[in-house]
Amino acid sequence: MKITIKDAAKAYLTENIQPGSVLLLTTDDGSNRYSTVGGTCAIGDKFQFVALTADDPDYAISLENNAGLTIKTNADTELYLSNGLVLDRVFNQLSLRDDSGILDSAVGLITYTAEEKSELDLKKEMQTLGTRIC
């Protein structure tokens, strides 16, 4: 799978992640350990980049890109992505689109490791956010 990263998005990412980081492209719908948002209204339409200092073995699909970044995803996220994948920065937000149209006009970027996000922390965050989403 391939993603084209526009200059504005590349500049933003290189400013906000450490050199050598592994970027995960994943959903932000409560379906994975990196997500704090959840609910049926979020399935397949909320995405985020997670910057890690090392690979996560659960994200083994590499995304070829023109920015020289290491970007990976998993099969669960890949289901929502298709040909013509493009990341841009529009109105101070990362925007993800493909040939079908805009997938998410406000893609998040977080930087932490899986170890920093325990299941208990995630559960507490989702309970707190649960009244504010969907």
C-alpha positions in Angstrom: 0.0 0.0 0.0 1.2 3.5 -0.8 0.5 6.9 0.7 1.4 10.3 -0.8 2.4 12.9 1.8 2.0 16.5 0.7 4.7 19.0 1.7 2.6 20.7 4.4 1.9 17.3 6.1 5.5 16.3 5.8 6.7 19.5 7.5 4.2 19.1 10.3 5.2 15.5 10.9 8.9 16.2 10.9 8.4 19.1 13.3 6.4 17.0 15.7 8.0 13.5 15.7 11.5 12.5 16.7 13.8 11.4 13.9 13.7 7.6 13.4 10.2 7.3 14.8 7.9 4.6 13.6 4.5 6.0 12.7 1.5 3.8 12.9 -1.6 4.8 10.9 -4.5 3.4 12.9 -8.1 4.0 13.5 -9.2 6.1 16.5 -12.5 4.3 17.2 -11.8 2.3 20.4 -10.7 -0.8 18.5 -7.1 -0.7 19.5 -4.8 0.0 22.4 -3.9 3.5 21.0 -7.4 4.8 20.7 -9.2 6.8 23.3 -12.3 7.5 21.2 -15.0 4.9 20.6 -18.5 4.2 19.6 -20.3 3.1 16.5 -20.2 6.7 15.0 -16.4 6.5 15.0 -15.9 3.2 13.2 -13.9 3.7 10.1 -14.0 7.5 10.0 -11.5 8.5 12.7 -7.8 8.0 12.2 -4.6 8.8 14.0 -0.9 8.6 13.7 1.0 7.1 16.6 4.7 7.9 16.8 6.7 5.2 18.5 10.4 4.7 19.2 10.2 1.0 18.1 8.1 -1.2 16.0 4.8 -2.6 17.2 4.5 -6.2 16.0 0.7 -5.8 15.6 1.3 -3.3 12.9 3.3 -5.1 10.2 2.0 -3.6 7.0 4.4 -1.0 5.6 3.0 2.0 3.8 5.3 3.2 1.0 5.6 7.0 1.0 7.4 9.8 -0.6 8.5 11.5 2.6 11.1 8.8 3.7 9.1 8.0 6.9 8.5 4.6 8.4 4.7 4.2 8.4 3.0 1.0 9.3 -0.6 -0.1 9.7 -2.5 -3.3 10.4 -5.1 -5.4 8.6 -7.9 -3.9 10.7 -7.1 -0.4 9.6 -6.2 -1.4 6.0 -9.9 -2.4 5.5 -10.8 1.3 5.5 -8.1 2.5 3.1 -8.0 2.2 -0.6 -6.1 3.5 -3.7 -4.9 7.0 -3.9 -4.2 7.5 -0.2 -3.0 11.1 0.5 -2.1 12.9 3.7 -2.2 16.7 3.6 -2.4 19.5 6.1 -5.5 21.7 5.6 -6.7 24.4 7.9 -4.1 23.4 10.5 -5.3 19.8 10.6 -3.9 16.6 9.0 -6.4 15.4 6.4 -6.5 11.8 5.1 -8.2 11.0 1.8 -8.2 8.3 -0.9 -9.9 7.9 -4.2 -13.3 7.5 -2.5 -13.0 11.0 -0.9 -12.0 12.4 2.5 -11.6 9.7 5.2 -10.8 12.1 8.1 -10.3 15.8 8.0 -8.8 15.9 11.5 -6.3 13.1 11.8 -4.6 13.0 15.3 -1.0 12.6 16.1 0.1 11.1 19.4 3.5 10.1 20.7 3.8 7.4 23.3 4.6 3.7 23.5 2.1 0.9 24.2 3.7 0.4 27.6 2.8 4.0 28.5 -0.8 3.3 27.9 -2.0 0.6 30.2 -5.3 -1.1 29.6 -6.5 0.5 32.9 -5.6 4.0 31.7 -7.3 3.4 28.4 -10.5 2.1 30.1 -10.6 5.2 32.4 -10.1 7.5 29.5 -12.8 5.8 27.4 -15.2 6.0 30.4 -14.5 9.7 30.8 -14.9 10.4 27.1 -17.9 8.1 26.8 -20.4 10.8 27.7 -18.9 13.2 25.1 -18.9 11.0 22.0 -21.6 9.3 19.9 
